[in-house]
Each structure stands twice: as C-alpha cells, then as structure tokens.
Amino acid sequence: MTPVIWRNADARDAEALAYLGAATFMATFAFDHPGQPMIEHLRQEHSAAYYAAALCDPAIDILLGETPLGAPIGYAMVTPTAHPGLQQAGDIELKRIYLLGPWQGGGNGKDLLDRVFEVTEKRGAKRLLLSVYEKNVRAIGFYERAGFGAIGETVFMVGPVPFRDLVYARNMG
C-alpha cells in the first residue's frame, strides 16, 4: 500500500478537497441515497467554494492525506459543534472523516483519527462529537473501538431527503 503523508490543508487544497469529498461521499452513501438529491448535496457541501471558505475559517481544521505523488486520498474536518441539546461547553466536532476505499482497513483511519485527537487537544476541547449515518455499520464499529459512545441522534439532510444519524461523543484528556 502506498504510504500516506498527512498534513494540514491550506487554501490551495480547496479543489482537491472538493473532488475527494464528493468521491468519498458517493462511495460511502450511493447504496441508499437518491441520485439527484445527492448531486445537490455535493454541489453545495462539497464544492471548492465550500472548502475554500472552511479553509479560511480559523475555527476549522482540515487534515489532508496524500500519496507521495500528491494525490489526495483522505481527510478530516474538525469544526465547532452543531448539535443543540446534545453539546456541552468545551465540545468540538469531527464533521467529516473519509478515506478512499483502497486506503481503508490498513491503519490509516486510526492514524487519521489520532491526528484528529491531537487537533482536539490543541484546541482544548473536553469532548469530541461526531454524527454517523445509522446504516454505516463499519464506521460505527470504528468509532466505538476508538472510545466513542452514542449520546443521541440528529437528522442529516441530503438535498430535501432526511437521514437519521447517530451522535457520538468521546471524552478527551
């Protein structure tokens, strides 16, 4: 397997993140998400403009994984929390964490999550929250093995179509 080089994304990475975000979202959810709403979601939530704005926001950290030749293969996005009723003071959210399929299952996910934990600690957060699609059994197992526990649920919109996500939290420090 090609090694992964992890780094903090910067403004030059918006287009690469848009392609990677769209590719990983479709690969993960195309099995039960309707096509046109998914395309609408990708157009809004995985555009180069979306990532360019996120990369300019000092409250957001984006970690990017690349091959030695510079091809993007994975990323994680840490943001302020957006789970009213479930969040507490000192929380931060892992909004996105994705790897292209060939880089899954070889320790790269754990490596990326460990880097997310470093960002969380650097930011002084007491808890790390994330939401995960209820049918994404593989991801749920990954998060539970990493010490996350379910604390509630939320609705995730893909275009006009609602999906049930579980909200997980992990105490830090």
PyMOL commands that place a pseudoatom at each C-alpha (Angstrom):
pseudoatom trace, name=CA, resn=MET, resi=1, chain=A, elem=C, hetatm=0, pos=[0.000, 0.000, 0.000]
pseudoatom trace, name=CA, resn=THR, resi=2, chain=A, elem=C, hetatm=0, pos=[1.201, 3.471, -0.865]
pseudoatom trace, name=CA, resn=PRO, resi=3, chain=A, elem=C, hetatm=0, pos=[2.148, 5.409, 2.279]
pseudoatom trace, name=CA, resn=VAL, resi=4, chain=A, elem=C, hetatm=0, pos=[0.030, 8.355, 3.337]
pseudoatom trace, name=CA, resn=ILE, resi=5, chain=A, elem=C, hetatm=0, pos=[1.512, 11.765, 4.029]
pseudoatom trace, name=CA, resn=TRP, resi=6, chain=A, elem=C, hetatm=0, pos=[-0.709, 13.732, 6.439]
pseudoatom trace, name=CA, resn=ARG, resi=7, chain=A, elem=C, hetatm=0, pos=[-0.651, 17.499, 6.667]
pseudoatom trace, name=CA, resn=ASN, resi=8, chain=A, elem=C, hetatm=0, pos=[-2.803, 20.497, 7.499]
pseudoatom trace, name=CA, resn=ALA, resi=9, chain=A, elem=C, hetatm=0, pos=[-4.750, 21.565, 4.434]
pseudoatom trace, name=CA, resn=ASP, resi=10, chain=A, elem=C, hetatm=0, pos=[-4.385, 25.139, 3.219]
pseudoatom trace, name=CA, resn=ALA, resi=11, chain=A, elem=C, hetatm=0, pos=[-6.140, 27.456, 0.773]
pseudoatom trace, name=CA, resn=ARG, resi=12, chain=A, elem=C, hetatm=0, pos=[-4.501, 25.773, -2.221]
pseudoatom trace, name=CA, resn=ASP, resi=13, chain=A, elem=C, hetatm=0, pos=[-6.274, 22.497, -1.330]
pseudoatom trace, name=CA, resn=ALA, resi=14, chain=A, elem=C, hetatm=0, pos=[-9.914, 23.585, -1.831]
pseudoatom trace, name=CA, resn=GLU, resi=15, chain=A, elem=C, hetatm=0, pos=[-10.305, 21.954, -5.243]
pseudoatom trace, name=CA, resn=ALA, resi=16, chain=A, elem=C, hetatm=0, pos=[-8.616, 18.703, -4.172]
pseudoatom trace, name=CA, resn=LEU, resi=17, chain=A, elem=C, hetatm=0, pos=[-10.867, 18.553, -1.091]
pseudoatom trace, name=CA, resn=ALA, resi=18, chain=A, elem=C, hetatm=0, pos=[-13.941, 19.128, -3.250]
pseudoatom trace, name=CA, resn=TYR, resi=19, chain=A, elem=C, hetatm=0, pos=[-13.083, 16.193, -5.516]
pseudoatom trace, name=CA, resn=LEU, resi=20, chain=A, elem=C, hetatm=0, pos=[-12.119, 13.999, -2.575]
pseudoatom trace, name=CA, resn=GLY, resi=21, chain=A, elem=C, hetatm=0, pos=[-15.208, 14.984, -0.578]
pseudoatom trace, name=CA, resn=ALA, resi=22, chain=A, elem=C, hetatm=0, pos=[-17.539, 14.216, -3.476]
pseudoatom trace, name=CA, resn=ALA, resi=23, chain=A, elem=C, hetatm=0, pos=[-15.825, 10.924, -4.313]
pseudoatom trace, name=CA, resn=THR, resi=24, chain=A, elem=C, hetatm=0, pos=[-15.813, 9.609, -0.752]
pseudoatom trace, name=CA, resn=PHE, resi=25, chain=A, elem=C, hetatm=0, pos=[-19.376, 10.749, -0.043]
pseudoatom trace, name=CA, resn=MET, resi=26, chain=A, elem=C, hetatm=0, pos=[-20.692, 8.983, -3.143]
pseudoatom trace, name=CA, resn=ALA, resi=27, chain=A, elem=C, hetatm=0, pos=[-18.658, 5.837, -2.478]
pseudoatom trace, name=CA, resn=THR, resi=28, chain=A, elem=C, hetatm=0, pos=[-19.984, 5.695, 1.079]
pseudoatom trace, name=CA, resn=PHE, resi=29, chain=A, elem=C, hetatm=0, pos=[-23.639, 6.573, 0.558]
pseudoatom trace, name=CA, resn=ALA, resi=30, chain=A, elem=C, hetatm=0, pos=[-24.673, 5.845, -3.032]
pseudoatom trace, name=CA, resn=PHE, resi=31, chain=A, elem=C, hetatm=0, pos=[-26.126, 2.496, -1.911]
pseudoatom trace, name=CA, resn=ASP, resi=32, chain=A, elem=C, hetatm=0, pos=[-29.259, 4.149, -0.489]
pseudoatom trace, name=CA, resn=HIS, resi=33, chain=A, elem=C, hetatm=0, pos=[-29.198, 7.879, -1.205]
pseudoatom trace, name=CA, resn=PRO, resi=34, chain=A, elem=C, hetatm=0, pos=[-31.258, 9.065, -4.205]
pseudoatom trace, name=CA, resn=GLY, resi=35, chain=A, elem=C, hetatm=0, pos=[-29.174, 10.383, -7.087]
pseudoatom trace, name=CA, resn=GLN, resi=36, chain=A, elem=C, hetatm=0, pos=[-30.428, 13.912, -7.696]
pseudoatom trace, name=CA, resn=PRO, resi=37, chain=A, elem=C, hetatm=0, pos=[-30.570, 14.920, -4.009]
pseudoatom trace, name=CA, resn=MET, resi=38, chain=A, elem=C, hetatm=0, pos=[-27.041, 13.545, -3.628]
pseudoatom trace, name=CA, resn=ILE, resi=39, chain=A, elem=C, hetatm=0, pos=[-25.849, 15.658, -6.567]
pseudoatom trace, name=CA, resn=GLU, resi=40, chain=A, elem=C, hetatm=0, pos=[-27.487, 18.737, -4.986]
pseudoatom trace, name=CA, resn=HIS, resi=41, chain=A, elem=C, hetatm=0, pos=[-25.776, 17.943, -1.692]
pseudoatom trace, name=CA, resn=LEU, resi=42, chain=A, elem=C, hetatm=0, pos=[-22.390, 17.544, -3.378]
pseudoatom trace, name=CA, resn=ARG, resi=43, chain=A, elem=C, hetatm=0, pos=[-22.853, 20.794, -5.299]
pseudoatom trace, name=CA, resn=GLN, resi=44, chain=A, elem=C, hetatm=0, pos=[-23.451, 22.698, -2.040]
pseudoatom trace, name=CA, resn=GLU, resi=45, chain=A, elem=C, hetatm=0, pos=[-21.487, 20.828, 0.621]
pseudoatom trace, name=CA, resn=HIS, resi=46, chain=A, elem=C, hetatm=0, pos=[-18.513, 19.547, -1.364]
pseudoatom trace, name=CA, resn=SER, resi=47, chain=A, elem=C, hetatm=0, pos=[-17.741, 22.399, -3.730]
pseudoatom trace, name=CA, resn=ALA, resi=48, chain=A, elem=C, hetatm=0, pos=[-14.372, 24.094, -3.988]
pseudoatom trace, name=CA, resn=ALA, resi=49, chain=A, elem=C, hetatm=0, pos=[-16.062, 27.268, -2.697]
pseudoatom trace, name=CA, resn=TYR, resi=50, chain=A, elem=C, hetatm=0, pos=[-17.325, 25.410, 0.390]
pseudoatom trace, name=CA, resn=TYR, resi=51, chain=A, elem=C, hetatm=0, pos=[-13.844, 24.123, 1.211]
pseudoatom trace, name=CA, resn=ALA, resi=52, chain=A, elem=C, hetatm=0, pos=[-12.206, 27.471, 0.393]
pseudoatom trace, name=CA, resn=ALA, resi=53, chain=A, elem=C, hetatm=0, pos=[-14.462, 29.150, 2.962]
pseudoatom trace, name=CA, resn=ALA, resi=54, chain=A, elem=C, hetatm=0, pos=[-13.772, 26.416, 5.523]
pseudoatom trace, name=CA, resn=LEU, resi=55, chain=A, elem=C, hetatm=0, pos=[-10.018, 26.722, 4.996]
pseudoatom trace, name=CA, resn=CYS, resi=56, chain=A, elem=C, hetatm=0, pos=[-10.243, 30.475, 5.728]
pseudoatom trace, name=CA, resn=ASP, resi=57, chain=A, elem=C, hetatm=0, pos=[-12.157, 29.932, 8.981]
pseudoatom trace, name=CA, resn=PRO, resi=58, chain=A, elem=C, hetatm=0, pos=[-9.799, 29.913, 11.983]
pseudoatom trace, name=CA, resn=ALA, resi=59, chain=A, elem=C, hetatm=0, pos=[-12.289, 27.749, 13.943]
pseudoatom trace, name=CA, resn=ILE, resi=60, chain=A, elem=C, hetatm=0, pos=[-11.951, 24.893, 11.412]
pseudoatom trace, name=CA, resn=ASP, resi=61, chain=A, elem=C, hetatm=0, pos=[-9.074, 22.449, 10.978]
pseudoatom trace, name=CA, resn=ILE, resi=62, chain=A, elem=C, hetatm=0, pos=[-8.798, 20.224, 7.919]
pseudoatom trace, name=CA, resn=LEU, resi=63, chain=A, elem=C, hetatm=0, pos=[-6.252, 17.425, 7.780]
pseudoatom trace, name=CA, resn=LEU, resi=64, chain=A, elem=C, hetatm=0, pos=[-5.410, 16.073, 4.338]
pseudoatom trace, name=CA, resn=GLY, resi=65, chain=A, elem=C, hetatm=0, pos=[-3.807, 12.768, 3.409]
pseudoatom trace, name=CA, resn=GLU, resi=66, chain=A, elem=C, hetatm=0, pos=[-1.924, 12.380, 0.162]
pseudoatom trace, name=CA, resn=THR, resi=67, chain=A, elem=C, hetatm=0, pos=[0.171, 9.812, -1.641]
pseudoatom trace, name=CA, resn=PRO, resi=68, chain=A, elem=C, hetatm=0, pos=[3.873, 10.630, -2.085]
pseudoatom trace, name=CA, resn=LEU, resi=69, chain=A, elem=C, hetatm=0, pos=[2.908, 11.925, -5.556]
pseudoatom trace, name=CA, resn=GLY, resi=70, chain=A, elem=C, hetatm=0, pos=[0.394, 14.387, -4.055]
pseudoatom trace, name=CA, resn=ALA, resi=71, chain=A, elem=C, hetatm=0, pos=[-2.869, 12.588, -4.907]
pseudoatom trace, name=CA, resn=PRO, resi=72, chain=A, elem=C, hetatm=0, pos=[-5.488, 13.254, -2.190]
pseudoatom trace, name=CA, resn=ILE, resi=73, chain=A, elem=C, hetatm=0, pos=[-6.791, 10.045, -0.548]
pseudoatom trace, name=CA, resn=GLY, resi=74, chain=A, elem=C, hetatm=0, pos=[-8.385, 11.121, 2.738]
pseudoatom trace, name=CA, resn=TYR, resi=75, chain=A, elem=C, hetatm=0, pos=[-9.277, 13.988, 5.006]
pseudoatom trace, name=CA, resn=ALA, resi=76, chain=A, elem=C, hetatm=0, pos=[-10.817, 15.006, 8.307]
pseudoatom trace, name=CA, resn=MET, resi=77, chain=A, elem=C, hetatm=0, pos=[-12.584, 18.239, 9.177]
pseudoatom trace, name=CA, resn=VAL, resi=78, chain=A, elem=C, hetatm=0, pos=[-12.847, 19.469, 12.779]
pseudoatom trace, name=CA, resn=THR, resi=79, chain=A, elem=C, hetatm=0, pos=[-15.342, 22.276, 13.429]
pseudoatom trace, name=CA, resn=PRO, resi=80, chain=A, elem=C, hetatm=0, pos=[-17.331, 23.946, 16.187]
pseudoatom trace, name=CA, resn=THR, resi=81, chain=A, elem=C, hetatm=0, pos=[-20.233, 21.729, 17.248]
pseudoatom trace, name=CA, resn=ALA, resi=82, chain=A, elem=C, hetatm=0, pos=[-23.682, 21.916, 15.687]
pseudoatom trace, name=CA, resn=HIS, resi=83, chain=A, elem=C, hetatm=0, pos=[-25.795, 19.652, 17.880]
pseudoatom trace, name=CA, resn=PRO, resi=84, chain=A, elem=C, hetatm=0, pos=[-28.101, 21.787, 20.044]
pseudoatom trace, name=CA, resn=GLY, resi=85, chain=A, elem=C, hetatm=0, pos=[-29.391, 19.893, 23.028]
pseudoatom trace, name=CA, resn=LEU, resi=86, chain=A, elem=C, hetatm=0, pos=[-26.503, 17.419, 22.936]
pseudoatom trace, name=CA, resn=GLN, resi=87, chain=A, elem=C, hetatm=0, pos=[-23.471, 19.654, 23.071]
pseudoatom trace, name=CA, resn=GLN, resi=88, chain=A, elem=C, hetatm=0, pos=[-21.754, 20.940, 26.178]
pseudoatom trace, name=CA, resn=ALA, resi=89, chain=A, elem=C, hetatm=0, pos=[-19.298, 23.728, 26.828]
pseudoatom trace, name=CA, resn=GLY, resi=90, chain=A, elem=C, hetatm=0, pos=[-15.880, 22.648, 25.621]
pseudoatom trace, name=CA, resn=ASP, resi=91, chain=A, elem=C, hetatm=0, pos=[-17.127, 20.394, 22.803]
pseudoatom trace, name=CA, resn=ILE, resi=92, chain=A, elem=C, hetatm=0, pos=[-15.721, 20.269, 19.300]
pseudoatom trace, name=CA, resn=GLU, resi=93, chain=A, elem=C, hetatm=0, pos=[-16.979, 18.241, 16.337]
pseudoatom trace, name=CA, resn=LEU, resi=94, chain=A, elem=C, hetatm=0, pos=[-15.410, 15.855, 13.883]
pseudoatom trace, name=CA, resn=LYS, resi=95, chain=A, elem=C, hetatm=0, pos=[-17.627, 16.918, 10.999]
pseudoatom trace, name=CA, resn=ARG, resi=96, chain=A, elem=C, hetatm=0, pos=[-16.053, 14.740, 8.321]
pseudoatom trace, name=CA, resn=ILE, resi=97, chain=A, elem=C, hetatm=0, pos=[-13.558, 11.914, 8.162]
pseudoatom trace, name=CA, resn=TYR, resi=98, chain=A, elem=C, hetatm=0, pos=[-13.164, 9.947, 4.945]
pseudoatom trace, name=CA, resn=LEU, resi=99, chain=A, elem=C, hetatm=0, pos=[-10.635, 7.750, 3.176]
pseudoatom trace, name=CA, resn=LEU, resi=100, chain=A, elem=C, hetatm=0, pos=[-10.814, 6.383, -0.339]
pseudoatom trace, name=CA, resn=GLY, resi=101, chain=A, elem=C, hetatm=0, pos=[-11.550, 2.644, -0.258]
pseudoatom trace, name=CA, resn=PRO, resi=102, chain=A, elem=C, hetatm=0, pos=[-8.069, 1.302, -1.063]
pseudoatom trace, name=CA, resn=TRP, resi=103, chain=A, elem=C, hetatm=0, pos=[-6.656, 3.146, 1.974]
pseudoatom trace, name=CA, resn=GLN, resi=104, chain=A, elem=C, hetatm=0, pos=[-9.248, 1.800, 4.431]
pseudoatom trace, name=CA, resn=GLY, resi=105, chain=A, elem=C, hetatm=0, pos=[-8.538, -1.103, 6.754]
pseudoatom trace, name=CA, resn=GLY, resi=106, chain=A, elem=C, hetatm=0, pos=[-4.762, -0.744, 6.915]
pseudoatom trace, name=CA, resn=GLY, resi=107, chain=A, elem=C, hetatm=0, pos=[-4.413, 1.525, 9.947]
pseudoatom trace, name=CA, resn=ASN, resi=108, chain=A, elem=C, hetatm=0, pos=[-4.807, 4.779, 8.008]
pseudoatom trace, name=CA, resn=GLY, resi=109, chain=A, elem=C, hetatm=0, pos=[-8.183, 5.521, 9.585]
pseudoatom trace, name=CA, resn=LYS, resi=110, chain=A, elem=C, hetatm=0, pos=[-6.746, 5.085, 13.069]
pseudoatom trace, name=CA, resn=ASP, resi=111, chain=A, elem=C, hetatm=0, pos=[-3.771, 7.239, 12.131]
pseudoatom trace, name=CA, resn=LEU, resi=112, chain=A, elem=C, hetatm=0, pos=[-6.070, 9.991, 10.851]
pseudoatom trace, name=CA, resn=LEU, resi=113, chain=A, elem=C, hetatm=0, pos=[-8.303, 9.774, 13.923]
pseudoatom trace, name=CA, resn=ASP, resi=114, chain=A, elem=C, hetatm=0, pos=[-5.231, 10.019, 16.194]
pseudoatom trace, name=CA, resn=ARG, resi=115, chain=A, elem=C, hetatm=0, pos=[-4.320, 13.228, 14.362]
pseudoatom trace, name=CA, resn=VAL, resi=116, chain=A, elem=C, hetatm=0, pos=[-7.878, 14.486, 14.936]
pseudoatom trace, name=CA, resn=PHE, resi=117, chain=A, elem=C, hetatm=0, pos=[-7.412, 13.775, 18.656]
pseudoatom trace, name=CA, resn=GLU, resi=118, chain=A, elem=C, hetatm=0, pos=[-4.243, 15.918, 18.559]
pseudoatom trace, name=CA, resn=VAL, resi=119, chain=A, elem=C, hetatm=0, pos=[-6.184, 18.801, 16.977]
pseudoatom trace, name=CA, resn=THR, resi=120, chain=A, elem=C, hetatm=0, pos=[-8.929, 18.382, 19.585]
pseudoatom trace, name=CA, resn=GLU, resi=121, chain=A, elem=C, hetatm=0, pos=[-6.418, 18.533, 22.431]
pseudoatom trace, name=CA, resn=LYS, resi=122, chain=A, elem=C, hetatm=0, pos=[-4.612, 21.508, 20.862]
pseudoatom trace, name=CA, resn=ARG, resi=123, chain=A, elem=C, hetatm=0, pos=[-7.943, 23.337, 20.752]
pseudoatom trace, name=CA, resn=GLY, resi=124, chain=A, elem=C, hetatm=0, pos=[-8.523, 22.499, 24.436]
pseudoatom trace, name=CA, resn=ALA, resi=125, chain=A, elem=C, hetatm=0, pos=[-11.780, 20.627, 23.815]
pseudoatom trace, name=CA, resn=LYS, resi=126, chain=A, elem=C, hetatm=0, pos=[-13.196, 18.434, 26.564]
pseudoatom trace, name=CA, resn=ARG, resi=127, chain=A, elem=C, hetatm=0, pos=[-15.267, 16.229, 24.242]
pseudoatom trace, name=CA, resn=LEU, resi=128, chain=A, elem=C, hetatm=0, pos=[-15.188, 15.326, 20.589]
pseudoatom trace, name=CA, resn=LEU, resi=129, chain=A, elem=C, hetatm=0, pos=[-18.590, 14.827, 18.942]
pseudoatom trace, name=CA, resn=LEU, resi=130, chain=A, elem=C, hetatm=0, pos=[-19.434, 13.324, 15.584]
pseudoatom trace, name=CA, resn=SER, resi=131, chain=A, elem=C, hetatm=0, pos=[-22.512, 12.134, 13.745]
pseudoatom trace, name=CA, resn=VAL, resi=132, chain=A, elem=C, hetatm=0, pos=[-22.632, 8.926, 11.749]
pseudoatom trace, name=CA, resn=TYR, resi=133, chain=A, elem=C, hetatm=0, pos=[-25.286, 7.510, 9.446]
pseudoatom trace, name=CA, resn=GLU, resi=134, chain=A, elem=C, hetatm=0, pos=[-27.226, 4.817, 11.298]
pseudoatom trace, name=CA, resn=LYS, resi=135, chain=A, elem=C, hetatm=0, pos=[-26.651, 2.315, 8.452]
pseudoatom trace, name=CA, resn=ASN, resi=136, chain=A, elem=C, hetatm=0, pos=[-22.884, 2.873, 8.310]
pseudoatom trace, name=CA, resn=VAL, resi=137, chain=A, elem=C, hetatm=0, pos=[-22.108, -0.149, 10.476]
pseudoatom trace, name=CA, resn=ARG, resi=138, chain=A, elem=C, hetatm=0, pos=[-18.413, -0.190, 9.622]
pseudoatom trace, name=CA, resn=ALA, resi=139, chain=A, elem=C, hetatm=0, pos=[-17.934, 3.426, 10.721]
pseudoatom trace, name=CA, resn=ILE, resi=140, chain=A, elem=C, hetatm=0, pos=[-19.974, 2.896, 13.891]
pseudoatom trace, name=CA, resn=GLY, resi=141, chain=A, elem=C, hetatm=0, pos=[-17.723, -0.024, 14.864]
pseudoatom trace, name=CA, resn=PHE, resi=142, chain=A, elem=C, hetatm=0, pos=[-14.621, 2.063, 14.124]
pseudoatom trace, name=CA, resn=TYR, resi=143, chain=A, elem=C, hetatm=0, pos=[-15.830, 4.911, 16.356]
pseudoatom trace, name=CA, resn=GLU, resi=144, chain=A, elem=C, hetatm=0, pos=[-16.884, 2.612, 19.184]
pseudoatom trace, name=CA, resn=ARG, resi=145, chain=A, elem=C, hetatm=0, pos=[-13.476, 0.884, 19.147]
pseudoatom trace, name=CA, resn=ALA, resi=146, chain=A, elem=C, hetatm=0, pos=[-11.923, 4.371, 19.407]
pseudoatom trace, name=CA, resn=GLY, resi=147, chain=A, elem=C, hetatm=0, pos=[-13.848, 5.134, 22.613]
pseudoatom trace, name=CA, resn=PHE, resi=148, chain=A, elem=C, hetatm=0, pos=[-16.890, 6.993, 21.284]
pseudoatom trace, name=CA, resn=GLY, resi=149, chain=A, elem=C, hetatm=0, pos=[-20.322, 6.346, 22.759]
pseudoatom trace, name=CA, resn=ALA, resi=150, chain=A, elem=C, hetatm=0, pos=[-23.768, 7.233, 21.434]
pseudoatom trace, name=CA, resn=ILE, resi=151, chain=A, elem=C, hetatm=0, pos=[-25.405, 10.273, 23.075]
pseudoatom trace, name=CA, resn=GLY, resi=152, chain=A, elem=C, hetatm=0, pos=[-28.345, 10.963, 20.766]
pseudoatom trace, name=CA, resn=GLU, resi=153, chain=A, elem=C, hetatm=0, pos=[-29.419, 11.374, 17.191]
pseudoatom trace, name=CA, resn=THR, resi=154, chain=A, elem=C, hetatm=0, pos=[-29.880, 14.062, 14.577]
pseudoatom trace, name=CA, resn=VAL, resi=155, chain=A, elem=C, hetatm=0, pos=[-31.279, 14.472, 11.090]
pseudoatom trace, name=CA, resn=PHE, resi=156, chain=A, elem=C, hetatm=0, pos=[-28.817, 14.846, 8.222]
pseudoatom trace, name=CA, resn=MET, resi=157, chain=A, elem=C, hetatm=0, pos=[-30.261, 16.380, 5.078]
pseudoatom trace, name=CA, resn=VAL, resi=158, chain=A, elem=C, hetatm=0, pos=[-29.115, 15.319, 1.624]
pseudoatom trace, name=CA, resn=GLY, resi=159, chain=A, elem=C, hetatm=0, pos=[-30.879, 17.815, -0.572]
pseudoatom trace, name=CA, resn=PRO, resi=160, chain=A, elem=C, hetatm=0, pos=[-34.521, 17.591, 0.582]
pseudoatom trace, name=CA, resn=VAL, resi=161, chain=A, elem=C, hetatm=0, pos=[-34.147, 13.986, 1.864]
pseudoatom trace, name=CA, resn=PRO, resi=162, chain=A, elem=C, hetatm=0, pos=[-33.695, 13.402, 5.621]
pseudoatom trace, name=CA, resn=PHE, resi=163, chain=A, elem=C, hetatm=0, pos=[-31.452, 10.656, 7.014]
pseudoatom trace, name=CA, resn=ARG, resi=164, chain=A, elem=C, hetatm=0, pos=[-31.103, 9.561, 10.640]
pseudoatom trace, name=CA, resn=ASP, resi=165, chain=A, elem=C, hetatm=0, pos=[-27.624, 9.998, 12.069]
pseudoatom trace, name=CA, resn=LEU, resi=166, chain=A, elem=C, hetatm=0, pos=[-26.427, 8.877, 15.470]
pseudoatom trace, name=CA, resn=VAL, resi=167, chain=A, elem=C, hetatm=0, pos=[-24.456, 11.402, 17.508]
pseudoatom trace, name=CA, resn=TYR, resi=168, chain=A, elem=C, hetatm=0, pos=[-21.427, 10.031, 19.326]
pseudoatom trace, name=CA, resn=ALA, resi=169, chain=A, elem=C, hetatm=0, pos=[-19.079, 11.636, 21.855]
pseudoatom trace, name=CA, resn=ARG, resi=170, chain=A, elem=C, hetatm=0, pos=[-15.661, 10.833, 23.273]
pseudoatom trace, name=CA, resn=ASN, resi=171, chain=A, elem=C, hetatm=0, pos=[-14.213, 12.474, 26.360]
pseudoatom trace, name=CA, resn=MET, resi=172, chain=A, elem=C, hetatm=0, pos=[-10.765, 13.934, 25.766]
pseudoatom trace, name=CA, resn=GLY, resi=173, chain=A, elem=C, hetatm=0, pos=[-7.838, 14.108, 28.144]
for i in range(1, 173): cmd.bond("trace and resi %d" % i, "trace and resi %d" % (i + 1))
show_as sticks, trace
zoom trace
